[in-house]
């Protein structure tokens, strides 16, 4: 059945470069916010295992709730953003983000893991709106040839938020052995985050944010036409395994560090996780710079193959060598998500927004694969799953990314 598509056209504000700067800065702040939410998520896994006395596998339901929201709401979010515009979509996402953060307060008061899952689902629903709007918004605010560069630059601030999250979690969640007070700190950390997000939502509401103008046109095509583009299908698959690897590795990071004989405490492992996410952030900035001289797909291929090797070390060599190899993986994860996204929507024209929604839906890999990894009795052997993930990404970067016109 034919669908109504939109054709993105150059907005009038491109006549002056100055109006583009502030929108880019404001939207880039969103990348920091969802990085902060994700950085805290990985610390919550280990914290809830102890504070709520749940198993390692059950704790990965946090990832299922978080990334499951992306899968369920990516297409509806994309549809609403097409109708409402980028600005209203972003404000909607921020309000849902704040609501989910505020729901952590009754969740902690009731010491209810199911209610925590619901709160996280609401929060992640807001993030789905933010990512569905912000990622394509960044790619079209400028020359198509530099879209991967701009997206990696903005995503670098996502890394900053991810780096700060585990530091906050390590300081507040593991610094006191009292179960009750630990959950109290969860309440107040998320209360503060919710208030910050509402303030930013207010700034968006009073700011004249340029809108990418779309001209609604009837396009002879359908979802079948979109899925006839091989590079797009490869991008969906690669993004699934990219997020699966990143989330799975981070979700079980603290478990791995405390179980492999390195003698780390939960708090120390949290800080090391933060160090890994700092490397992730550094990798974003250095990767962005390297893309000035190395083609994005080539850099992606190199990083994916390096992570295949590092994942083998993590899975089969215990102790400090495995721990620091796991930390190093974060650096090479850095450019993967935004590069796969940019390569996946390349040359899709009026299908770009729909394609963006499907690529965001692929984030469901972060909901499914960590639960599979949690089923391994040995945390170390669970990391064999990452080897498969990075092989798929390498294949996409070597050949799957190539744009072929639909027949």
matplotlib code that plots the C-alpha trace (Angstrom):
import matplotlib.pyplot as plt

x = [0.0, 1.5, 2.4, 2.6, 6.2, 7.8, 10.5, 13.1, 14.0, 16.6, 15.1, 15.2, 17.5, 20.4, 20.9, 22.8, 25.1, 24.6, 21.0, 22.3, 24.8, 22.4, 20.0, 22.9, 24.1, 20.6, 19.9, 23.3, 22.5, 19.9, 22.6, 24.2, 20.8, 20.2, 23.9, 23.4, 20.4, 22.2, 25.3, 23.2, 21.4, 24.4, 25.2, 21.5, 21.9, 24.4, 22.9, 19.4, 20.9, 22.0, 19.4, 16.4, 18.0, 17.4, 19.4, 21.9, 19.6, 16.5, 18.5, 19.0, 15.2, 16.2, 17.8, 14.7, 12.4, 14.8, 15.5, 12.1, 10.6, 12.7, 11.4, 7.8, 7.7, 10.2, 7.7, 4.9, 7.4, 8.6, 4.9, 4.1, 7.3, 6.4, 3.0, 4.1, 7.6, 11.0, 10.5, 7.3, 8.6, 11.6, 9.5, 7.3, 10.4, 11.7, 8.3, 8.2, 11.8, 11.1, 7.9, 9.8, 12.5, 9.9, 8.3, 11.6, 10.5, 7.5, 9.3, 12.1, 9.6, 7.8, 11.0, 9.3, 11.4, 8.4, 7.5, 11.2, 10.8, 7.7, 9.4, 12.4, 10.1, 8.4, 11.7, 13.0, 9.9, 10.9, 14.4, 12.9, 11.3, 14.5, 16.7, 14.1, 14.1, 17.6, 19.6, 18.0, 17.8, 21.6, 22.2, 20.1, 21.4, 24.2, 26.0, 25.0, 28.7, 29.5, 26.4, 28.4, 30.9, 28.2, 26.4, 29.6, 30.4, 27.0, 27.1, 30.4, 28.4, 26.3, 29.6, 30.1, 26.8, 27.5, 30.9, 29.3, 26.5, 28.6, 30.5, 27.2, 26.0, 29.2, 29.2, 25.6, 24.5, 27.4, 28.9, 26.5, 25.8, 22.3, 19.7, 17.1, 19.4, 20.8, 17.3, 16.8, 19.7, 18.2, 15.0, 16.9, 19.3, 16.4, 14.4, 17.2, 17.5, 13.8, 13.9, 16.9, 15.1, 12.0, 14.1, 15.6, 12.1, 11.1, 14.1, 13.0, 9.5, 10.5, 13.3, 12.6, 14.0, 14.3, 12.2, 13.3, 10.5, 9.0, 7.0, 4.4, 4.4, 3.0, 5.8, 5.5, 6.7, 6.0, 7.9, 8.7, 10.5, 12.5, 13.5, 14.6, 17.6, 20.3, 22.4, 19.4, 18.6, 22.3, 22.2, 19.2, 21.0, 24.3, 22.6, 20.8, 24.1, 25.9, 23.6, 23.4, 27.2, 27.5, 24.6, 25.4, 29.1, 28.1, 25.3, 27.5, 30.7, 30.5, 29.7, 32.7, 35.1, 34.1, 34.0, 37.2, 39.6, 40.7, 39.5, 37.4, 34.5, 31.3, 32.2, 35.6, 34.1, 31.6, 34.5, 36.3, 33.1, 33.1, 36.7, 35.6, 32.8, 35.4, 37.4, 34.1, 33.8, 37.4, 36.9, 33.9, 36.0, 39.1, 36.9, 35.2, 38.7, 39.9, 36.9, 38.5, 41.2, 39.6, 36.3, 33.6, 33.0, 36.7, 37.1, 34.0, 35.5, 38.8, 37.2, 34.8, 37.7, 39.7, 36.7, 36.4, 39.9, 39.3, 36.1, 38.0, 40.4, 37.6, 35.8, 38.8, 41.4, 40.5, 41.9, 43.3, 44.0, 40.4, 39.2, 41.3, 40.5, 36.8, 37.6, 39.3, 36.3, 34.4, 36.9, 36.3, 32.5, 32.6, 31.9, 29.7, 26.2, 26.3, 28.3, 26.0, 23.0, 24.5, 25.5, 22.1, 20.1, 22.4, 20.7, 17.2, 15.7, 12.0, 12.3, 14.8, 12.5, 10.9, 14.3, 15.4, 12.6, 13.5, 17.1, 16.1, 13.9, 17.0, 18.0, 15.9, 19.1, 20.0, 16.8, 17.2, 20.9, 21.8, 19.1, 20.7, 24.1, 22.7, 21.7, 25.3, 26.6, 30.0, 29.9, 33.2, 31.8, 28.8, 31.1, 31.5, 28.2, 30.0, 32.3, 29.3, 28.0, 31.2, 31.7, 28.3, 29.2, 32.5, 30.7, 28.4, 31.4, 33.3, 30.5, 27.0, 27.1, 27.4, 24.4, 22.7, 19.8, 16.5, 15.5]
y = [0.0, 3.4, 5.7, 9.4, 10.5, 13.8, 15.5, 17.3, 20.7, 23.2, 25.6, 29.3, 29.8, 28.2, 31.5, 32.6, 30.3, 32.1, 30.9, 27.3, 27.5, 27.9, 25.2, 22.8, 23.7, 23.4, 20.1, 18.8, 19.4, 16.6, 14.1, 14.9, 14.2, 10.8, 9.9, 10.7, 8.4, 5.6, 6.0, 5.6, 2.6, 0.3, 1.1, 0.4, -3.2, -4.2, -1.9, -3.5, -7.0, -6.3, -3.7, -5.6, -9.0, -10.0, -12.2, -11.0, -12.1, -10.4, -7.2, -7.0, -6.4, -2.8, -2.9, -4.6, -1.9, 0.9, -0.3, -2.0, 1.5, 2.4, -0.6, 0.0, 3.8, 4.6, 4.4, 6.3, 8.9, 9.3, 9.7, 12.3, 14.2, 14.4, 15.8, 18.1, 19.1, 18.6, 21.2, 19.8, 16.3, 17.3, 19.0, 15.9, 13.7, 16.0, 15.9, 12.1, 11.9, 14.1, 12.1, 8.8, 10.3, 11.5, 8.1, 6.7, 8.4, 6.2, 3.2, 3.5, 4.2, 1.0, -0.9, -2.3, -3.6, -3.8, -0.2, 0.7, -1.0, 1.0, 4.2, 3.4, 2.6, 6.0, 7.7, 5.8, 6.6, 10.3, 9.4, 7.7, 11.0, 12.8, 10.4, 10.1, 13.9, 14.9, 12.3, 13.2, 16.9, 17.0, 15.2, 17.6, 20.9, 21.3, 19.6, 15.9, 15.1, 16.1, 14.6, 11.8, 14.3, 16.5, 13.6, 12.2, 15.6, 15.9, 12.3, 13.1, 15.0, 11.9, 10.3, 13.1, 12.4, 8.6, 9.3, 11.3, 8.8, 6.0, 8.6, 9.7, 6.1, 5.0, 7.9, 7.8, 4.2, 2.2, 4.6, 3.4, -0.2, 0.5, -0.9, 1.7, 4.7, 3.4, 3.5, 6.9, 8.1, 6.7, 8.8, 12.0, 11.6, 11.0, 13.8, 16.2, 14.9, 15.3, 18.9, 19.6, 18.1, 20.2, 23.4, 22.4, 21.7, 25.2, 26.6, 24.8, 26.0, 29.7, 29.4, 30.0, 26.8, 26.6, 23.8, 21.7, 22.3, 19.3, 19.4, 16.7, 14.8, 11.6, 9.2, 6.1, 3.8, 2.0, 0.2, -2.4, 0.3, 1.4, -2.2, -2.8, -0.5, -3.0, -0.6, 0.4, -3.2, -3.8, -0.6, -1.9, -5.2, -3.5, -1.1, -4.0, -5.7, -2.4, -1.5, -5.1, -5.2, -1.8, -2.4, -6.0, -5.1, -2.2, -4.0, -6.8, -4.6, -4.4, -8.1, -9.0, -6.7, -8.1, -11.8, -12.2, -12.2, -8.6, -8.0, -4.8, -3.6, -2.4, 1.2, 0.8, -1.1, 1.8, 4.3, 2.0, 1.9, 5.7, 5.5, 3.3, 5.8, 8.6, 6.6, 6.3, 10.1, 10.6, 8.1, 10.2, 13.3, 11.6, 9.5, 12.7, 14.2, 11.0, 11.1, 14.2, 11.9, 8.4, 7.4, 6.8, 3.2, 2.4, 3.7, 1.7, -1.4, -1.0, -0.3, -3.3, -5.7, -4.4, -5.1, -8.6, -9.2, -7.5, -9.4, -12.7, -11.5, -10.6, -13.9, -16.2, -14.4, -13.6, -11.1, -7.6, -8.3, -9.1, -6.2, -3.6, -5.1, -4.6, -1.0, -0.6, -1.8, 1.4, 3.5, 1.5, 1.5, 5.3, 6.0, 3.0, 4.1, 7.5, 6.2, 3.3, 5.7, 8.2, 5.5, 3.9, 6.9, 8.1, 8.8, 7.8, 11.2, 11.2, 7.9, 9.4, 10.0, 6.6, 4.9, 6.8, 5.3, 1.8, 2.3, 3.6, 0.6, -1.6, -0.4, -3.2, -5.2, -3.6, -5.1, -8.6, -9.5, -8.4, -10.8, -13.6, -12.7, -12.8, -16.4, -17.5, -18.9, -17.5, -13.7, -14.0, -16.5, -14.3, -11.9, -14.4, -12.9, -9.7, -11.4, -12.2, -8.6, -7.0, -9.4, -8.3, -4.6, -5.2, -6.8, -3.8, -1.4, -3.4, -4.0, -3.6, 0.2, 0.6, 2.5, 0.6, 2.2, 0.2, -1.5]
z = [0.0, -1.0, 1.9, 2.1, 2.1, 2.6, 0.7, 2.8, 1.2, 2.1, 4.7, 4.2, 7.2, 5.4, 3.6, 6.8, 8.7, 12.0, 12.6, 12.2, 15.1, 18.1, 16.9, 16.7, 20.2, 21.7, 20.1, 21.0, 24.6, 24.2, 23.4, 26.9, 28.6, 27.2, 27.7, 31.4, 31.6, 30.0, 32.1, 35.3, 33.8, 33.9, 37.5, 38.5, 37.3, 39.9, 42.6, 42.2, 42.3, 45.8, 47.1, 45.7, 45.9, 42.3, 39.9, 37.4, 34.5, 36.0, 36.5, 32.7, 32.4, 33.1, 29.6, 28.2, 29.6, 28.5, 24.9, 24.5, 24.6, 21.6, 19.7, 20.5, 20.1, 17.4, 14.5, 16.4, 17.5, 13.9, 12.7, 15.4, 14.7, 11.0, 12.0, 14.8, 13.8, 15.4, 18.1, 19.5, 19.2, 21.3, 24.0, 24.1, 24.7, 27.4, 29.3, 29.2, 30.3, 33.3, 34.2, 34.1, 36.3, 38.9, 38.9, 40.4, 43.7, 44.4, 42.9, 45.5, 48.3, 47.5, 46.8, 43.7, 40.9, 38.5, 39.2, 38.5, 35.2, 34.4, 35.4, 33.2, 30.3, 30.5, 30.8, 27.7, 25.8, 26.1, 24.9, 21.9, 20.8, 21.5, 19.4, 16.6, 16.3, 17.1, 15.0, 11.6, 12.6, 13.0, 9.7, 7.6, 9.2, 6.7, 3.8, 3.3, 2.8, 6.3, 8.0, 9.6, 10.9, 12.5, 14.0, 15.5, 16.9, 18.6, 19.8, 21.5, 24.1, 24.6, 25.7, 28.2, 29.8, 29.8, 31.5, 34.3, 35.0, 36.5, 38.7, 40.1, 40.5, 42.2, 44.6, 45.6, 45.1, 46.4, 49.1, 51.8, 52.7, 53.9, 51.5, 52.5, 52.2, 48.8, 47.4, 48.9, 46.9, 43.8, 44.5, 44.9, 42.0, 39.6, 41.2, 40.4, 36.9, 36.3, 37.4, 35.1, 32.1, 32.8, 32.8, 29.4, 28.1, 29.2, 27.3, 24.1, 24.5, 24.5, 21.9, 18.2, 16.9, 13.1, 11.6, 8.7, 6.2, 4.5, 1.3, 1.4, -1.8, -3.1, -3.7, -5.8, -3.1, 0.1, 2.8, 0.2, -1.8, 1.3, 2.2, -1.4, -0.5, 0.6, 2.5, 4.6, 5.6, 6.4, 8.6, 10.6, 11.2, 12.1, 14.4, 16.2, 16.9, 17.6, 20.4, 21.6, 22.0, 23.7, 26.1, 26.9, 27.6, 29.9, 31.6, 32.9, 33.2, 37.0, 37.4, 35.1, 37.1, 40.5, 39.4, 37.3, 40.2, 40.0, 43.5, 42.7, 44.8, 43.2, 43.7, 42.2, 39.2, 38.8, 38.5, 36.0, 34.0, 34.0, 32.8, 30.0, 29.1, 29.2, 26.6, 24.7, 24.8, 23.7, 20.9, 19.7, 19.4, 18.0, 15.6, 14.4, 13.7, 12.0, 9.6, 8.1, 6.6, 6.8, 5.2, 7.8, 6.6, 6.7, 10.3, 11.3, 9.8, 11.6, 15.0, 14.6, 13.8, 16.8, 19.0, 17.7, 19.0, 22.3, 22.9, 22.5, 25.2, 27.5, 27.1, 27.4, 29.5, 33.1, 35.5, 34.8, 31.2, 30.5, 32.5, 30.7, 27.4, 28.2, 29.1, 25.8, 23.9, 24.9, 22.9, 19.7, 20.3, 20.1, 16.4, 15.7, 16.3, 14.6, 11.7, 11.1, 11.3, 8.9, 6.4, 6.7, 5.8, 3.0, -0.3, 0.9, 0.0, 1.0, 2.8, 5.3, 8.3, 7.9, 7.6, 10.7, 12.7, 11.7, 12.5, 15.9, 16.3, 15.9, 19.3, 20.6, 20.3, 23.6, 25.1, 23.9, 23.9, 27.5, 28.8, 26.7, 28.1, 31.6, 31.2, 31.0, 34.3, 33.5, 33.0, 31.1, 28.6, 28.1, 26.2, 23.3, 22.2, 21.5, 19.0, 16.8, 17.1, 16.0, 13.0, 11.7, 12.1, 10.2, 7.3, 7.1, 7.1, 4.5, 1.9, 3.3, 3.5, -0.3, -1.8, -4.6, -6.4, -6.0, -9.2]

ax = plt.figure().add_subplot(projection="3d")
ax.plot(x, y, z, "-o")
ax.set_aspect("equal")
plt.show()
